[in-house]
Amino acid sequence: MMADVSADADAPRPAAPPPELGKAARRSASWTIAHTADDGADRPSGSQSIQRALVLLNLVGVLARDRPDGASLAELTRVSGRPKASVHRILVALVAEGYVEQDPDTACYRLGLQAGVLGELAGHRADDLGEASTDSLIRIADSSTDTTFLTVRHGSYGVCTRRQEGPGPIRNYALAVGDRHPLGIGAGSLAILSALSDDDVEDVLASTATTRDHYPGFDDDTLHDLVHRSRQNGYALNDGRVIAGSWALGVAVRDPADRPVAALSVASIAERFDGARRDELAALLHAEARSIRAALTDSQKSRSARGRS
């Protein structure tokens, strides 16, 4: 059973000083959690070392994304939570295989040539959701003038796969492509969680319980309250709960089978999320979510027709 909504979920939150224009709420690398999609999932015996290598490979990509020189061993060790010797040993293996490279001058790490090759190969596969959302993200960003995101569900987590800057003066850097957080953390991720059944919500919370130790203020009771509020409002609101000063509003995107597979969200500063504008943004996001679902349905029908021909 879902918990009754408490006063805390709707209580006014302390006002944060507005960020300087163009520098809204920059995300911290420590918020990029180096965990697999389901901490509680059963895995084949002996796969732990492979899992750790893949997690570290992903972490190198995310942390080095904004750093031309790459990520340091110290930072990779701190964010991953693994022993330094273990992290270094995995990095040596990844460098030897070409998936990671080490800068000879700074000794920092970034993705290598082989990782780029895999990315190029992955780009050739059909990405119906990404293609269907491209125009919607542009329209939302142009209409809202704010930063817009697509978050895709991956098990009990939400992964930011696309972002689109609006023409306005505010830039929100609290979320970037590749960032992954437990469902319920952030507006898009919370929108997905709120669209699940009560039983699925409980499964997600159980699966991410350990990971959410990294997220103060997102215990089970709080997330139950936020899910309840989101269902009542018809949209998910992140009122500065992840990073002070960074607000966002999101709605779920459903696939042709009515499963919540992703979410659209708009992020900015608190002053741009008064009551009237929330309703306007929610209506805009819901319209685009329906458009994406229609495009996914058309794509599915086209593939089925080709398969029969």
N, C-alpha and C positions, 0 to 999 in steps of 0.2 A: 504494500500500500504506500502511496505517496504521502509524505508528511503534509499537514496543514500549513498554509503559508504563515510565516511569522512576521512580526513587525519589522525585523531586521532587513528583510528583503526589499521593503518599500521605504525604509527610513531614509531621510536625506543624508547624503554622505558629505563629509567635510569638503569644502571647496578647495581645490588645488589651485595654485597660482597659474594663470594661463601661460602656456609655453610661448616663447618668442615665435613670431610668424616664420614659417618655413623650417621650424625646428621642433615640431610637435612630438613630444613623448618618444624619444628614440629608444628603441628596444635594447635590452641588455643581452649580451651573448649567453649569460648564465641562465636566461629563461628558455633557451633552446635545450630541451631535456633530451639527453642521450639515452633513450630507452627504445626498445622495440615496440611494435604496435600493440602488443598485448603482453604485459608482464606476467600475467597468470596463465598464459597459454601453454598447453602441453607441447613439448618439442622432442624430436627424436633423440635418443641417447647419443652422446658424443657430439652434439651440434653446438655446444656452448661456445667453443672457440670460434666457430664460423660466425655465430651471432655477434660476438664481441667485435670481430673484425669488421663486419658489415655496419654495426652501430658506429664504430670509430670512423669508418670511411664516410658515412653520412655526416658525422660531426665535423670532419675536416672540410667537407664541402660547404656546410652551413657557416662555420666560423670564418673560413677564408673568403667567403662570398664578398665581403666588404673590405678585405685587406689584401692589397696587391702583393704584399710580401708573404702572406700566408698566416697560419695560426701557430703559435709556439707550443712546444711540448708541455710547458707549464700550464698553459691555458687548456689544452686538450685534456691534461690530467685532472685539472680542477673541475671542469664541466662534466667530464665523463664519470668522475667519482671512482675511477680505477687506479690501482697502484701505478706509480710512475714507470717502474720497470716493465710492467705488463703492457702499458700503453706504448712504450718505446719499442718493445719487441714486436708488437703488431704493426707499428708504423714501418719498421725495417722490412717486414714481409711485404707490406703493401707497396713500398717503394721499389722493392726488387721485382714485383710483378707489373709495375708501371701504373698502378691505380692511384698512387700518391707520389708527389715529387717534393724534394727538400731543396729550398733555396740555399745555394752554396754560401751566400754572404750573410744571411740572417739566421740560417738553420731552421727556419719556419717551414711549415708544411701546407701544401695546397693540392687540389686534385691533379692527377697526372694524365698523360696522354691516353692511357687505356680507359680511364673513366670517361674521357671525352668521346671516345669511340663508342662506348656503350650508350652514352646519352644520344649520340647521333642515330644509332640503330633503334633506340627506343622511340625516337621521334618519328620513325616511319610507320609505327603501329597506329591503328585507328584510335583517336582520342575524341570520341563523340561528345563527351561532357565538356572538354576544353574548347572544342570547336563551337559547340552550341552556346557556350557562355561568352564568347569573345565580344560579340556585338552588344550583348546585354551589359557587360561590364563597362563598355565605352559609353553606352547611353546613360547608365546610372551615374558614372563619373561626370559626364557633361552636364546632366540635369542637376545633380547635387553640388557640383563643383568641388567635391571632396574625394578622398582616396577610397577606392572600392576594392573588395577582395572576393575571391572564390576560395572557399575552404571545402575540401573533399574528405569524406569519412574514410578512415582506414582502420577497421576494427573498432577499438575503443578510443581512438584518437582522431583528431582533425588535423589535416595537413594543408597549409596555405599553398596553393598551386598557381595562383595568378593574382596580380594586383594591377590596378589601373589608376593613375593619378588624374585628378580632376583639374580644371583650369583655375581654381581658386588659389589664394595665397597660403592656405594651410597645407602642410605636408605631414602625414602621420607615419612614423617609422616604427610603431609598436609591433607590427607584424610584417614579415617579409616572406617571399617565396621560399619554401623549404622548411619554414618553422612548423613544428609539430607540438601540439599540446593535448592533454587529455580532454575528451569531450566534456563540455561545460565551462572550459576556460576560454573566455573571449566570446564576442557576440555571435560569430558564425558557428563556432563550436557548440555554444549553448543552444543555438537554434536547432542544430541537428539532434542534440541530446533530448531537447524538449519535444521533438517530433516522434521520438521512439515510444514504444509501449512502456507501461510501468515496469513490466518484467525485464525488458531490455535495458531500461534505465538502471535497475538494480544490478544487472550483470555488468554494465559498464563501470559503475561505481566500485563494485567489488574488484574488477580487473585493474583499475587505476589507483587503488587505495594507497599503495606504496609510493607511486610516482607523485601523487598529490601532496606528499610531505614536502615537496619542493615549492608548493604553492600555498602560502599561508592564507587562511580565510576561505578556503574552498573544501571544507569538510563535507561529509555526507548531508548533514542537516541543511547547510547553506545551499548546496546544490539542489536539494529537494525543493527548497523555498524558491530558488531562481527558476526551476523548471515550472513550478506551479504558476509563478508570476508570468512567465513567458507564454504559457498556454492561455492564460486569461487575457493577456494583452494582444496576442496574435503576432508577437515578435519578441526577439530576445534583445535585451539591453545590457550592455556592459558599461555601467556607470562609474568608470574609473577604478574598477576592482582589481585589474591586473597591473596596470601602470597608472599612477596618479596623473590626472590631466588628460588621459587618453580615453575617450568615450567612443562607443560604436553601437550600431543597431543592425541586427541580422534576421533573416528568415530562411527557412529550410527550402531546399530544392528536391523535389521528388522525381524518381524515375518512372517509366511507363507502368511499372508494377506497384507504384505508390509507396516505394521505399524511400526514406530520407537519405540521399546519397551525398548531399553537399549542402552548402549554404552560401548565400550572397550577403555581404555586409558592407556598411559604409562607416568610416571612422573619421573622427575629427576631435575637436575640443568640446568641453562641456557646454560652453555658451551656444553652440550650434545644435543643441539637442533639447530645446524646450518642447512643451507638450504638443503644440500645433505642428511643429516640424517633424516630430517623431511620427505622427500619423501620416504626414505626406511621404516621408521616406519609406515607411512600412508599405504604403500603397504602391509606391514605385517598385520596391523590391519584390513584392508579391506578384505584380504584373510581369516582371522579368523572369521570376521563377516559373510562372506558368508558360512563358514563352520558351524557356529552356526545356521544360518537360515536353512541350509540343514538338520541339525540334528533335529531341531524343526519340520520341514515338515515331516520327517520320523516318528517322535514320534506321530504327529497328525494322520498320516495315519494308524499307528499301533493301536492307540486307536479306530479309526473308524472301522477298520477291526474286532477288538475284540467285538465292540458293535453290529456288524452285525451277529456275530457267535452265 
